[in-house]
Amino acid sequence: MDYDDSLDRALTETPEISDSADRFQVPDPAVRPEGNVTIYENFGETHDRLNRERDHLLKFFQSELGTSASIDDRGRARFTGDFKQSRVADALDEYVEAFVTCSECGSPDTRLVEERGATVLKCDACGALSSVPEL
């Protein structure tokens, strides 16, 4: 088998990879006021889709929104104070940019790992290591 035949065979047997933007959809935050707190209804779905620890995501929201927060028995986030859906969505976008998408290739196939005593973002698609902000 010559090179061209091998190349043709490899190209036909390689699975199609969809555009990462099509397969990675972050759910819009569903928030509603309840007394003096704001409930993030689909918080569990969000941290599952992002493939991040819920406590890490919650800590980011606490810092970004400047409030205290907790997880209730139904897996929803409860923020002290009144926050509009747009403010929570903006904070979520900042989290995705800083802690989920690869700064080199834009892939969402990343994970947070410890490297030499620091937490970094490791991309499973291109292998890049990127620094992340401290929480």
N, CA, C and O atoms as CSV, one atom per row, in Angstrom:
chain,resi,resn,atom,element,x,y,z
A,1,MET,N,N,0.849,-1.163,0.000
A,1,MET,CA,C,0.000,0.000,0.000
A,1,MET,C,C,0.903,1.237,0.000
A,1,MET,O,O,1.785,1.368,0.849
A,2,ASP,N,N,0.679,2.134,-0.947
A,2,ASP,CA,C,1.513,3.319,-1.015
A,2,ASP,C,C,0.943,4.433,-0.132
A,2,ASP,O,O,-0.104,4.272,0.495
A,3,TYR,N,N,1.634,5.536,-0.098
A,3,TYR,CA,C,1.282,6.641,0.786
A,3,TYR,C,C,-0.119,7.184,0.488
A,3,TYR,O,O,-0.907,7.390,1.410
A,4,ASP,N,N,-0.436,7.416,-0.786
A,4,ASP,CA,C,-1.739,7.985,-1.141
A,4,ASP,C,C,-2.881,7.071,-0.730
A,4,ASP,O,O,-3.909,7.540,-0.242
A,5,ASP,N,N,-2.707,5.755,-0.926
A,5,ASP,CA,C,-3.746,4.807,-0.508
A,5,ASP,C,C,-3.915,4.820,1.013
A,5,ASP,O,O,-5.037,4.775,1.519
A,6,SER,N,N,-2.798,4.883,1.734
A,6,SER,CA,C,-2.861,4.938,3.205
A,6,SER,C,C,-3.547,6.211,3.677
A,6,SER,O,O,-4.342,6.190,4.617
A,7,LEU,N,N,-3.233,7.314,3.021
A,7,LEU,CA,C,-3.846,8.585,3.392
A,7,LEU,C,C,-5.344,8.565,3.119
A,7,LEU,O,O,-6.133,8.998,3.958
A,8,ASP,N,N,-5.739,8.068,1.958
A,8,ASP,CA,C,-7.170,7.980,1.630
A,8,ASP,C,C,-7.905,7.102,2.638
A,8,ASP,O,O,-9.002,7.448,3.076
A,9,ARG,N,N,-7.320,5.989,3.001
A,9,ARG,CA,C,-7.928,5.068,3.958
A,9,ARG,C,C,-8.060,5.735,5.332
A,9,ARG,O,O,-9.086,5.605,6.000
A,10,ALA,N,N,-7.021,6.442,5.737
A,10,ALA,CA,C,-7.060,7.122,7.037
A,10,ALA,C,C,-8.137,8.199,7.057
A,10,ALA,O,O,-8.855,8.347,8.046
A,11,LEU,N,N,-8.250,8.945,5.969
A,11,LEU,CA,C,-9.252,10.007,5.917
A,11,LEU,C,C,-10.671,9.459,5.907
A,11,LEU,O,O,-11.562,10.065,6.502
A,12,THR,N,N,-10.904,8.337,5.252
A,12,THR,CA,C,-12.260,7.773,5.219
A,12,THR,C,C,-12.627,7.116,6.549
A,12,THR,O,O,-13.807,7.061,6.895
A,13,GLU,N,N,-11.658,6.623,7.293
A,13,GLU,CA,C,-11.944,5.954,8.562
A,13,GLU,C,C,-11.916,6.896,9.758
A,13,GLU,O,O,-12.280,6.497,10.864
A,14,THR,N,N,-11.489,8.138,9.553
A,14,THR,CA,C,-11.460,9.106,10.640
A,14,THR,C,C,-12.863,9.642,10.867
A,14,THR,O,O,-13.514,10.072,9.914
A,15,PRO,N,N,-13.350,9.628,12.116
A,15,PRO,CA,C,-14.699,10.134,12.369
A,15,PRO,C,C,-14.771,11.642,12.178
A,15,PRO,O,O,-13.795,12.365,12.379
A,16,GLU,N,N,-15.947,12.089,11.788
A,16,GLU,CA,C,-16.184,13.522,11.635
A,16,GLU,C,C,-16.227,14.158,13.019
A,16,GLU,O,O,-16.881,13.642,13.926
A,17,ILE,N,N,-15.544,15.258,13.175
A,17,ILE,CA,C,-15.556,15.982,14.438
A,17,ILE,C,C,-16.364,17.238,14.217
A,17,ILE,O,O,-16.040,18.065,13.365
A,18,SER,N,N,-17.425,17.368,14.998
A,18,SER,CA,C,-18.258,18.550,14.841
A,18,SER,C,C,-17.551,19.752,15.436
A,18,SER,O,O,-16.662,19.620,16.277
A,19,ASP,N,N,-17.958,20.913,14.989
A,19,ASP,CA,C,-17.409,22.161,15.505
A,19,ASP,C,C,-17.686,22.231,16.998
A,19,ASP,O,O,-18.812,21.985,17.430
A,20,SER,N,N,-16.665,22.566,17.797
A,20,SER,CA,C,-16.827,22.566,19.247
A,20,SER,C,C,-17.906,23.533,19.701
A,20,SER,O,O,-18.525,23.309,20.741
A,21,ALA,N,N,-18.149,24.593,18.958
A,21,ALA,CA,C,-19.191,25.537,19.351
A,21,ALA,C,C,-20.574,24.901,19.231
A,21,ALA,O,O,-21.482,25.253,19.984
A,22,ASP,N,N,-20.745,23.968,18.293
A,22,ASP,CA,C,-22.038,23.314,18.121
A,22,ASP,C,C,-22.321,22.315,19.228
A,22,ASP,O,O,-23.463,22.194,19.672
A,23,ARG,N,N,-21.304,21.598,19.681
A,23,ARG,CA,C,-21.549,20.548,20.660
A,23,ARG,C,C,-21.434,21.036,22.093
A,23,ARG,O,O,-21.844,20.330,23.014
A,24,PHE,N,N,-20.891,22.214,22.304
A,24,PHE,CA,C,-20.737,22.748,23.653
A,24,PHE,C,C,-21.668,23.928,23.837
A,24,PHE,O,O,-21.362,25.044,23.419
A,25,GLN,N,N,-22.787,23.680,24.454
A,25,GLN,CA,C,-23.758,24.730,24.716
A,25,GLN,C,C,-23.923,24.875,26.217
A,25,GLN,O,O,-24.350,23.941,26.894
A,26,VAL,N,N,-23.587,26.038,26.733
A,26,VAL,CA,C,-23.767,26.315,28.152
A,26,VAL,C,C,-25.222,26.727,28.346
A,26,VAL,O,O,-25.702,27.638,27.672
A,27,PRO,N,N,-25.929,26.061,29.264
A,27,PRO,CA,C,-27.330,26.441,29.469
A,27,PRO,C,C,-27.449,27.851,30.043
A,27,PRO,O,O,-26.660,28.254,30.898
A,28,ASP,N,N,-28.434,28.585,29.567
A,28,ASP,CA,C,-28.688,29.915,30.123
A,28,ASP,C,C,-29.119,29.757,31.576
A,28,ASP,O,O,-29.914,28.870,31.891
A,29,PRO,N,N,-28.603,30.609,32.470
A,29,PRO,CA,C,-29.009,30.493,33.868
A,29,PRO,C,C,-30.488,30.836,34.050
A,29,PRO,O,O,-30.963,31.868,33.577
A,30,ALA,N,N,-31.191,29.967,34.732
A,30,ALA,CA,C,-32.594,30.210,35.070
A,30,ALA,C,C,-32.627,30.720,36.504
A,30,ALA,O,O,-32.524,29.933,37.445
A,31,VAL,N,N,-32.767,32.018,36.673
A,31,VAL,CA,C,-32.754,32.617,38.006
A,31,VAL,C,C,-34.092,33.268,38.297
A,31,VAL,O,O,-34.786,33.746,37.400
A,32,ARG,N,N,-34.436,33.273,39.591
A,32,ARG,CA,C,-35.675,33.922,40.019
A,32,ARG,C,C,-35.492,34.403,41.448
A,32,ARG,O,O,-34.786,33.776,42.237
A,33,PRO,N,N,-36.132,35.523,41.780
A,33,PRO,CA,C,-36.049,36.014,43.159
A,33,PRO,C,C,-36.964,35.201,44.064
A,33,PRO,O,O,-38.025,34.736,43.647
A,34,GLU,N,N,-36.539,35.043,45.292
A,34,GLU,CA,C,-37.359,34.380,46.313
A,34,GLU,C,C,-37.046,35.071,47.637
A,34,GLU,O,O,-36.082,34.728,48.321
A,35,GLY,N,N,-37.866,36.035,47.978
A,35,GLY,CA,C,-37.596,36.832,49.174
A,35,GLY,C,C,-36.355,37.681,48.959
A,35,GLY,O,O,-36.260,38.429,47.985
A,36,ASN,N,N,-35.399,37.557,49.884
A,36,ASN,CA,C,-34.168,38.339,49.747
A,36,ASN,C,C,-33.026,37.528,49.134
A,36,ASN,O,O,-31.865,37.918,49.252
A,37,VAL,N,N,-33.337,36.414,48.485
A,37,VAL,CA,C,-32.314,35.609,47.807
A,37,VAL,C,C,-32.690,35.431,46.335
A,37,VAL,O,O,-33.848,35.589,45.948
A,38,THR,N,N,-31.696,35.104,45.540
A,38,THR,CA,C,-31.905,34.772,44.135
A,38,THR,C,C,-31.591,33.290,43.967
A,38,THR,O,O,-30.525,32.831,44.376
A,39,ILE,N,N,-32.497,32.554,43.378
A,39,ILE,CA,C,-32.354,31.115,43.172
A,39,ILE,C,C,-31.879,30.869,41.744
A,39,ILE,O,O,-32.479,31.355,40.786
A,40,TYR,N,N,-30.797,30.109,41.616
A,40,TYR,CA,C,-30.277,29.689,40.306
A,40,TYR,C,C,-30.778,28.263,40.107
A,40,TYR,O,O,-30.158,27.300,40.557
A,41,GLU,N,N,-31.911,28.152,39.426
A,41,GLU,CA,C,-32.634,26.877,39.302
A,41,GLU,C,C,-31.830,25.757,38.642
A,41,GLU,O,O,-31.843,24.627,39.130
A,42,ASN,N,N,-31.140,26.043,37.556
A,42,ASN,CA,C,-30.447,24.997,36.799
A,42,ASN,C,C,-28.936,24.988,37.064
A,42,ASN,O,O,-28.143,24.703,36.168
A,43,PHE,N,N,-28.556,25.300,38.287
A,43,PHE,CA,C,-27.140,25.321,38.654
A,43,PHE,C,C,-26.498,23.939,38.478
A,43,PHE,O,O,-25.375,23.834,37.986
A,44,GLY,N,N,-27.211,22.883,38.878
A,44,GLY,CA,C,-26.686,21.517,38.741
A,44,GLY,C,C,-26.410,21.153,37.289
A,44,GLY,O,O,-25.370,20.575,36.976
A,45,GLU,N,N,-27.333,21.487,36.414
A,45,GLU,CA,C,-27.148,21.219,34.989
A,45,GLU,C,C,-25.952,21.998,34.449
A,45,GLU,O,O,-25.197,21.495,33.616
A,46,THR,N,N,-25.788,23.224,34.929
A,46,THR,CA,C,-24.694,24.065,34.456
A,46,THR,C,C,-23.345,23.487,34.837
A,46,THR,O,O,-22.479,23.346,33.974
A,47,HIS,N,N,-23.138,23.148,36.105
A,47,HIS,CA,C,-21.815,22.643,36.480
A,47,HIS,C,C,-21.563,21.264,35.879
A,47,HIS,O,O,-20.411,20.908,35.630
A,48,ASP,N,N,-22.624,20.475,35.637
A,48,ASP,CA,C,-22.444,19.199,34.932
A,48,ASP,C,C,-21.981,19.429,33.498
A,48,ASP,O,O,-21.061,18.760,33.028
A,49,ARG,N,N,-22.610,20.366,32.803
A,49,ARG,CA,C,-22.256,20.642,31.411
A,49,ARG,C,C,-20.842,21.189,31.298
A,49,ARG,O,O,-20.122,20.883,30.348
A,50,LEU,N,N,-20.447,22.009,32.282
A,50,LEU,CA,C,-19.106,22.589,32.268
A,50,LEU,C,C,-18.045,21.588,32.718
A,50,LEU,O,O,-16.852,21.806,32.505
A,51,ASN,N,N,-18.482,20.485,33.343
A,51,ASN,CA,C,-17.580,19.459,33.855
A,51,ASN,C,C,-16.620,20.044,34.904
A,51,ASN,O,O,-15.413,19.805,34.878
A,52,ARG,N,N,-17.202,20.812,35.814
A,52,ARG,CA,C,-16.440,21.422,36.895
A,52,ARG,C,C,-17.120,21.115,38.220
A,52,ARG,O,O,-18.319,20.842,38.272
A,53,GLU,N,N,-16.326,21.164,39.298
A,53,GLU,CA,C,-16.862,20.940,40.635
A,53,GLU,C,C,-17.850,22.052,40.975
A,53,GLU,O,O,-17.611,23.223,40.677
A,54,ARG,N,N,-18.956,21.673,41.598
A,54,ARG,CA,C,-19.969,22.685,41.916
A,54,ARG,C,C,-19.448,23.710,42.913
A,54,ARG,O,O,-19.810,24.884,42.838
A,55,ASP,N,N,-18.592,23.276,43.856
A,55,ASP,CA,C,-18.066,24.213,44.846
A,55,ASP,C,C,-17.145,25.246,44.202
A,55,ASP,O,O,-17.109,26.399,44.632
A,56,HIS,N,N,-16.403,24.841,43.178
A,56,HIS,CA,C,-15.521,25.768,42.464
A,56,HIS,C,C,-16.352,26.825,41.739
A,56,HIS,O,O,-16.051,28.017,41.809
A,57,LEU,N,N,-17.392,26.383,41.047
A,57,LEU,CA,C,-18.264,27.308,40.328
A,57,LEU,C,C,-18.989,28.226,41.310
A,57,LEU,O,O,-19.111,29.425,41.059
A,58,LEU,N,N,-19.466,27.681,42.414
A,58,LEU,CA,C,-20.166,28.492,43.410
A,58,LEU,C,C,-19.240,29.542,44.013
A,58,LEU,O,O,-19.641,30.688,44.212
A,59,LYS,N,N,-18.001,29.148,44.303
A,59,LYS,CA,C,-17.034,30.090,44.862
A,59,LYS,C,C,-16.768,31.236,43.882
A,59,LYS,O,O,-16.633,32.388,44.293
A,60,PHE,N,N,-16.695,30.921,42.595
A,60,PHE,CA,C,-16.512,31.959,41.584
A,60,PHE,C,C,-17.691,32.928,41.587
A,60,PHE,O,O,-17.493,34.143,41.572
A,61,PHE,N,N,-18.911,32.401,41.605
A,61,PHE,CA,C,-20.092,33.263,41.634
A,61,PHE,C,C,-20.102,34.143,42.873
A,61,PHE,O,O,-20.453,35.320,42.792
A,62,GLN,N,N,-19.720,33.588,44.022
A,62,GLN,CA,C,-19.678,34.380,45.246
A,62,GLN,C,C,-18.717,35.561,45.083
A,62,GLN,O,O,-19.033,36.689,45.460
A,63,SER,N,N,-17.563,35.289,44.527
A,63,SER,CA,C,-16.569,36.330,44.325
A,63,SER,C,C,-17.038,37.351,43.286
A,63,SER,O,O,-16.912,38.558,43.494
A,64,GLU,N,N,-17.569,36.871,42.191
A,64,GLU,CA,C,-17.969,37.742,41.090
A,64,GLU,C,C,-19.180,38.600,41.442
A,64,GLU,O,O,-19.247,39.770,41.065
A,65,LEU,N,N,-20.140,38.016,42.168
A,65,LEU,CA,C,-21.350,38.752,42.515
A,65,LEU,C,C,-21.206,39.498,43.838
A,65,LEU,O,O,-22.043,40.335,44.176
A,66,GLY,N,N,-20.152,39.197,44.581
A,66,GLY,CA,C,-19.914,39.871,45.849
A,66,GLY,C,C,-20.966,39.557,46.892
A,66,GLY,O,O,-21.459,40.456,47.574
A,67,THR,N,N,-21.308,38.299,47.018
A,67,THR,CA,C,-22.354,37.893,47.950
A,67,THR,C,C,-22.039,36.523,48.527
A,67,THR,O,O,-21.091,35.862,48.105
A,68,SER,N,N,-22.833,36.112,49.482
A,68,SER,CA,C,-22.706,34.751,49.999
A,68,SER,C,C,-23.667,33.861,49.218
A,68,SER,O,O,-24.665,34.330,48.669
A,69,ALA,N,N,-23.351,32.585,49.178
A,69,ALA,CA,C,-24.173,31.651,48.419
A,69,ALA,C,C,-24.095,30.281,49.062
A,69,ALA,O,O,-23.180,29.985,49.832
A,70,SER,N,N,-25.070,29.453,48.732
A,70,SER,CA,C,-25.094,28.078,49.224
A,70,SER,C,C,-25.822,27.218,48.211
A,70,SER,O,O,-26.469,27.721,47.292
A,71,ILE,N,N,-25.705,25.917,48.396
A,71,ILE,CA,C,-26.415,24.952,47.563
A,71,ILE,C,C,-27.540,24.377,48.421
A,71,ILE,O,O,-27.292,23.922,49.538
A,72,ASP,N,N,-28.765,24.392,47.915
A,72,ASP,CA,C,-29.861,23.832,48.703
A,72,ASP,C,C,-29.989,22.331,48.459
A,72,ASP,O,O,-29.224,21.754,47.685
A,73,ASP,N,N,-30.953,21.709,49.117
A,73,ASP,CA,C,-31.102,20.251,49.025
A,73,ASP,C,C,-31.561,19.777,47.653
A,73,ASP,O,O,-31.531,18.576,47.382
A,74,ARG,N,N,-31.983,20.683,46.782
A,74,ARG,CA,C,-32.378,20.326,45.416
A,74,ARG,C,C,-31.276,20.611,44.406
A,74,ARG,O,O,-31.496,20.481,43.201
A,75,GLY,N,N,-30.090,21.000,44.878
A,75,GLY,CA,C,-28.957,21.256,43.993
A,75,GLY,C,C,-28.962,22.622,43.352
A,75,GLY,O,O,-28.183,22.876,42.433
A,76,ARG,N,N,-29.823,23.506,43.817
A,76,ARG,CA,C,-29.890,24.858,43.274
A,76,ARG,C,C,-28.952,25.762,44.067
A,76,ARG,O,O,-28.720,25.546,45.257
A,77,ALA,N,N,-28.419,26.772,43.393
A,77,ALA,CA,C,-27.597,27.762,44.088
A,77,ALA,C,C,-28.517,28.858,44.610
A,77,ALA,O,O,-29.461,29.274,43.938
A,78,ARG,N,N,-28.219,29.317,45.824
A,78,ARG,CA,C,-28.995,30.392,46.465
A,78,ARG,C,C,-28.040,31.531,46.773
A,78,ARG,O,O,-27.146,31.392,47.608
A,79,PHE,N,N,-28.231,32.669,46.094
A,79,PHE,CA,C,-27.399,33.851,46.290
A,79,PHE,C,C,-28.148,34.848,47.172
A,79,PHE,O,O,-29.320,35.137,46.928
A,80,THR,N,N,-27.484,35.365,48.183
A,80,THR,CA,C,-28.093,36.389,49.023
A,80,THR,C,C,-28.120,37.697,48.246
A,80,THR,O,O,-27.079,38.205,47.831
A,81,GLY,N,N,-29.317,38.235,48.054
A,81,GLY,CA,C,-29.476,39.480,47.305
A,81,GLY,C,C,-30.299,39.256,46.049
A,81,GLY,O,O,-30.657,38.128,45.711
A,82,ASP,N,N,-30.589,40.346,45.371
A,82,ASP,CA,C,-31.395,40.320,44.156
A,82,ASP,C,C,-30.482,40.507,42.947
A,82,ASP,O,O,-29.884,41.569,42.773
A,83,PHE,N,N,-30.378,39.470,42.111
A,83,PHE,CA,C,-29.523,39.523,40.926
A,83,PHE,C,C,-30.335,39.215,39.691
A,83,PHE,O,O,-31.082,38.237,39.651
A,84,LYS,N,N,-30.188,40.045,38.692
A,84,LYS,CA,C,-30.877,39.852,37.423
A,84,LYS,C,C,-30.244,38.687,36.657
A,84,LYS,O,O,-29.082,38.339,36.870
A,85,GLN,N,N,-31.031,38.102,35.770
A,85,GLN,CA,C,-30.554,36.979,34.955
A,85,GLN,C,C,-29.348,37.394,34.130
A,85,GLN,O,O,-28.419,36.604,33.960
A,86,SER,N,N,-29.344,38.614,33.615
A,86,SER,CA,C,-28.236,39.077,32.774
A,86,SER,C,C,-26.927,39.158,33.567
A,86,SER,O,O,-25.862,38.863,33.025
A,87,ARG,N,N,-26.993,39.548,34.827
A,87,ARG,CA,C,-25.778,39.647,35.664
A,87,ARG,C,C,-25.211,38.262,35.939
A,87,ARG,O,O,-23.996,38.068,35.891
A,88,VAL,N,N,-26.074,37.307,36.225
A,88,VAL,CA,C,-25.628,35.933,36.472
A,88,VAL,C,C,-25.077,35.338,35.174
A,88,VAL,O,O,-24.071,34.630,35.204
A,89,ALA,N,N,-25.718,35.613,34.043
A,89,ALA,CA,C,-25.245,35.118,32.743
A,89,ALA,C,C,-23.872,35.696,32.404
A,89,ALA,O,O,-23.015,34.984,31.880
A,90,ASP,N,N,-23.656,36.980,32.699
A,90,ASP,CA,C,-22.349,37.592,32.441
A,90,ASP,C,C,-21.262,36.930,33.289
A,90,ASP,O,O,-20.164,36.658,32.804
A,91,ALA,N,N,-21.580,36.675,34.548
A,91,ALA,CA,C,-20.617,36.008,35.432
A,91,ALA,C,C,-20.322,34.595,34.929
A,91,ALA,O,O,-19.177,34.146,34.975
A,92,LEU,N,N,-21.343,33.900,34.456
A,92,LEU,CA,C,-21.149,32.546,33.922
A,92,LEU,C,C,-20.255,32.587,32.679
A,92,LEU,O,O,-19.388,31.730,32.511
A,93,ASP,N,N,-20.463,33.570,31.818
A,93,ASP,CA,C,-19.616,33.711,30.626
A,93,ASP,C,C,-18.154,33.946,31.014
A,93,ASP,O,O,-17.244,33.404,30.387
A,94,GLU,N,N,-17.939,34.754,32.047
A,94,GLU,CA,C,-16.575,35.001,32.513
A,94,GLU,C,C,-15.945,33.723,33.058
A,94,GLU,O,O,-14.758,33.475,32.842
A,95,TYR,N,N,-16.733,32.910,33.763
A,95,TYR,CA,C,-16.225,31.642,34.290
A,95,TYR,C,C,-15.817,30.711,33.145
A,95,TYR,O,O,-14.744,30.108,33.172
A,96,VAL,N,N,-16.682,30.606,32.151
A,96,VAL,CA,C,-16.400,29.728,31.006
A,96,VAL,C,C,-15.124,30.171,30.310
A,96,VAL,O,O,-14.295,29.337,29.945
A,97,GLU,N,N,-14.957,31.472,30.124
A,97,GLU,CA,C,-13.757,31.983,29.461
A,97,GLU,C,C,-12.498,31.728,30.278
A,97,GLU,O,O,-11.457,31.379,29.720
A,98,ALA,N,N,-12.584,31.896,31.587
A,98,ALA,CA,C,-11.401,31.763,32.444
A,98,ALA,C,C,-11.083,30.323,32.827
A,98,ALA,O,O,-9.911,29.967,32.943
A,99,PHE,N,N,-12.107,29.483,33.028
A,99,PHE,CA,C,-11.884,28.173,33.622
A,99,PHE,C,C,-12.327,26.983,32.778
A,99,PHE,O,O,-12.174,25.841,33.212
A,100,VAL,N,N,-12.876,27.218,31.577
A,100,VAL,CA,C,-13.367,26.088,30.779
A,100,VAL,C,C,-12.747,26.043,29.389
A,100,VAL,O,O,-12.180,25.015,29.018
A,101,THR,N,N,-12.831,27.101,28.614
A,101,THR,CA,C,-12.349,27.044,27.231
A,101,THR,C,C,-10.834,27.250,27.163
A,101,THR,O,O,-10.265,28.056,27.899
A,102,CYS,N,N,-10.212,26.513,26.277
A,102,CYS,CA,C,-8.764,26.599,26.079
A,102,CYS,C,C,-8.416,27.930,25.417
A,102,CYS,O,O,-9.039,28.329,24.433
A,103,SER,N,N,-7.424,28.602,25.966
A,103,SER,CA,C,-7.019,29.891,25.408
A,103,SER,C,C,-6.264,29.732,24.089
A,103,SER,O,O,-6.142,30.692,23.328
A,104,GLU,N,N,-5.762,28.542,23.816
A,104,GLU,CA,C,-5.015,28.306,22.573
A,104,GLU,C,C,-5.913,27.887,21.414
A,104,GLU,O,O,-5.834,28.457,20.326
A,105,CYS,N,N,-6.772,26.883,21.650
A,105,CYS,CA,C,-7.571,26.348,20.542
A,105,CYS,C,C,-9.070,26.581,20.700
A,105,CYS,O,O,-9.835,26.324,19.770
A,106,GLY,N,N,-9.497,27.065,21.865
A,106,GLY,CA,C,-10.914,27.344,22.083
A,106,GLY,C,C,-11.765,26.140,22.424
A,106,GLY,O,O,-12.988,26.253,22.511
A,107,SER,N,N,-11.143,24.993,22.619
A,107,SER,CA,C,-11.882,23.772,22.924
A,107,SER,C,C,-12.408,23.787,24.360
A,107,SER,O,O,-11.743,24.298,25.262
A,108,PRO,N,N,-13.601,23.226,24.570
A,108,PRO,CA,C,-14.112,23.099,25.932
A,108,PRO,C,C,-13.629,21.819,26.619
A,108,PRO,O,O,-13.962,21.576,27.779
A,109,ASP,N,N,-12.859,21.015,25.919
A,109,ASP,CA,C,-12.369,19.737,26.464
A,109,ASP,C,C,-11.143,19.993,27.327
A,109,ASP,O,O,-10.015,19.691,26.937
A,110,THR,N,N,-11.381,20.550,28.497
A,110,THR,CA,C,-10.306,20.923,29.398
A,110,THR,C,C,-10.610,20.410,30.793
A,110,THR,O,O,-11.723,19.979,31.095
A,111,ARG,N,N,-9.586,20.471,31.633
A,111,ARG,CA,C,-9.764,20.133,33.050
A,111,ARG,C,C,-8.784,20.949,33.857
A,111,ARG,O,O,-7.739,21.372,33.364
A,112,LEU,N,N,-9.144,21.162,35.112
A,112,LEU,CA,C,-8.266,21.885,36.030
A,112,LEU,C,C,-7.351,20.883,36.710
A,112,LEU,O,O,-7.820,19.912,37.305
A,113,VAL,N,N,-6.040,21.116,36.623
A,113,VAL,CA,C,-5.061,20.198,37.213
A,113,VAL,C,C,-4.042,20.987,38.021
A,113,VAL,O,O,-3.862,22.188,37.821
A,114,GLU,N,N,-3.379,20.291,38.936
A,114,GLU,CA,C,-2.301,20.890,39.723
A,114,GLU,C,C,-0.984,20.664,38.998
A,114,GLU,O,O,-0.643,19.530,38.663
A,115,GLU,N,N,-0.253,21.726,38.756
A,115,GLU,CA,C,1.078,21.657,38.137
A,115,GLU,C,C,2.027,22.490,38.980
A,115,GLU,O,O,1.866,23.706,39.079
A,116,ARG,N,N,2.999,21.857,39.580
A,116,ARG,CA,C,4.010,22.559,40.376
A,116,ARG,C,C,3.387,23.483,41.421
A,116,ARG,O,O,3.838,24.610,41.623
A,117,GLY,N,N,2.355,22.988,42.071
A,117,GLY,CA,C,1.722,23.736,43.146
A,117,GLY,C,C,0.720,24.790,42.722
A,117,GLY,O,O,0.186,25.506,43.569
A,118,ALA,N,N,0.453,24.901,41.430
A,118,ALA,CA,C,-0.514,25.884,40.944
A,118,ALA,C,C,-1.594,25.176,40.136
A,118,ALA,O,O,-1.327,24.171,39.479
A,119,THR,N,N,-2.797,25.697,40.187
A,119,THR,CA,C,-3.890,25.150,39.385
A,119,THR,C,C,-3.819,25.759,37.991
A,119,THR,O,O,-3.753,26.978,37.831
A,120,VAL,N,N,-3.835,24.886,36.984
A,120,VAL,CA,C,-3.796,25.332,35.590
A,120,VAL,C,C,-4.887,24.617,34.803
A,120,VAL,O,O,-5.410,23.587,35.229
A,121,LEU,N,N,-5.214,25.177,33.662
A,121,LEU,CA,C,-6.193,24.599,32.759
A,121,LEU,C,C,-5.438,23.768,31.727
A,121,LEU,O,O,-4.615,24.295,30.979
A,122,LYS,N,N,-5.723,22.461,31.689
A,122,LYS,CA,C,-5.070,21.574,30.726
A,122,LYS,C,C,-6.083,21.201,29.651
A,122,LYS,O,O,-7.175,20.715,29.944
A,123,CYS,N,N,-5.695,21.441,28.396
A,123,CYS,CA,C,-6.566,21.134,27.267
A,123,CYS,C,C,-6.321,19.704,26.807
A,123,CYS,O,O,-5.189,19.321,26.510
A,124,ASP,N,N,-7.392,18.919,26.750
A,124,ASP,CA,C,-7.274,17.541,26.274
A,124,ASP,C,C,-7.209,17.480,24.749
A,124,ASP,O,O,-6.813,16.457,24.191
A,125,ALA,N,N,-7.590,18.556,24.073
A,125,ALA,CA,C,-7.572,18.576,22.608
A,125,ALA,C,C,-6.193,18.912,22.059
A,125,ALA,O,O,-5.694,18.219,21.173
A,126,CYS,N,N,-5.564,19.982,22.582
A,126,CYS,CA,C,-4.272,20.401,22.018
A,126,CYS,C,C,-3.114,20.233,22.993
A,126,CYS,O,O,-1.957,20.374,22.596
A,127,GLY,N,N,-3.397,19.937,24.249
A,127,GLY,CA,C,-2.347,19.717,25.235
A,127,GLY,C,C,-1.815,20.971,25.898
A,127,GLY,O,O,-0.891,20.889,26.708
A,128,ALA,N,N,-2.371,22.130,25.579
A,128,ALA,CA,C,-1.890,23.386,26.143
A,128,ALA,C,C,-2.179,23.483,27.629
A,128,ALA,O,O,-3.181,22.960,28.120
A,129,LEU,N,N,-1.293,24.155,28.332
A,129,LEU,CA,C,-1.504,24.480,29.742
A,129,LEU,C,C,-1.664,25.980,29.836
A,129,LEU,O,O,-0.853,26.732,29.293
A,130,SER,N,N,-2.716,26.426,30.530
A,130,SER,CA,C,-2.982,27.863,30.673
A,130,SER,C,C,-3.176,28.183,32.141
A,130,SER,O,O,-3.760,27.398,32.887
A,131,SER,N,N,-2.685,29.336,32.547
A,131,SER,CA,C,-2.902,29.750,33.929
A,131,SER,C,C,-4.365,30.170,34.100
A,131,SER,O,O,-5.011,30.632,33.160
A,132,VAL,N,N,-4.860,30.000,35.310
A,132,VAL,CA,C,-6.211,30.427,35.646
A,132,VAL,C,C,-6.122,31.347,36.857
A,132,VAL,O,O,-5.193,31.229,37.655
A,133,PRO,N,N,-7.073,32.255,37.000
A,133,PRO,CA,C,-7.049,33.137,38.163
A,133,PRO,C,C,-7.276,32.367,39.458
A,133,PRO,O,O,-7.940,31.331,39.471
A,134,GLU,N,N,-6.720,32.885,40.537
A,134,GLU,CA,C,-6.947,32.283,41.858
A,134,GLU,C,C,-8.322,32.682,42.354
A,134,GLU,O,O,-8.775,33.803,42.120
A,135,LEU,N,N,-8.981,31.768,43.034
A,135,LEU,CA,C,-10.284,32.100,43.644
A,135,LEU,C,C,-10.114,32.346,45.112
A,135,LEU,O,O,-11.088,32.638,45.805
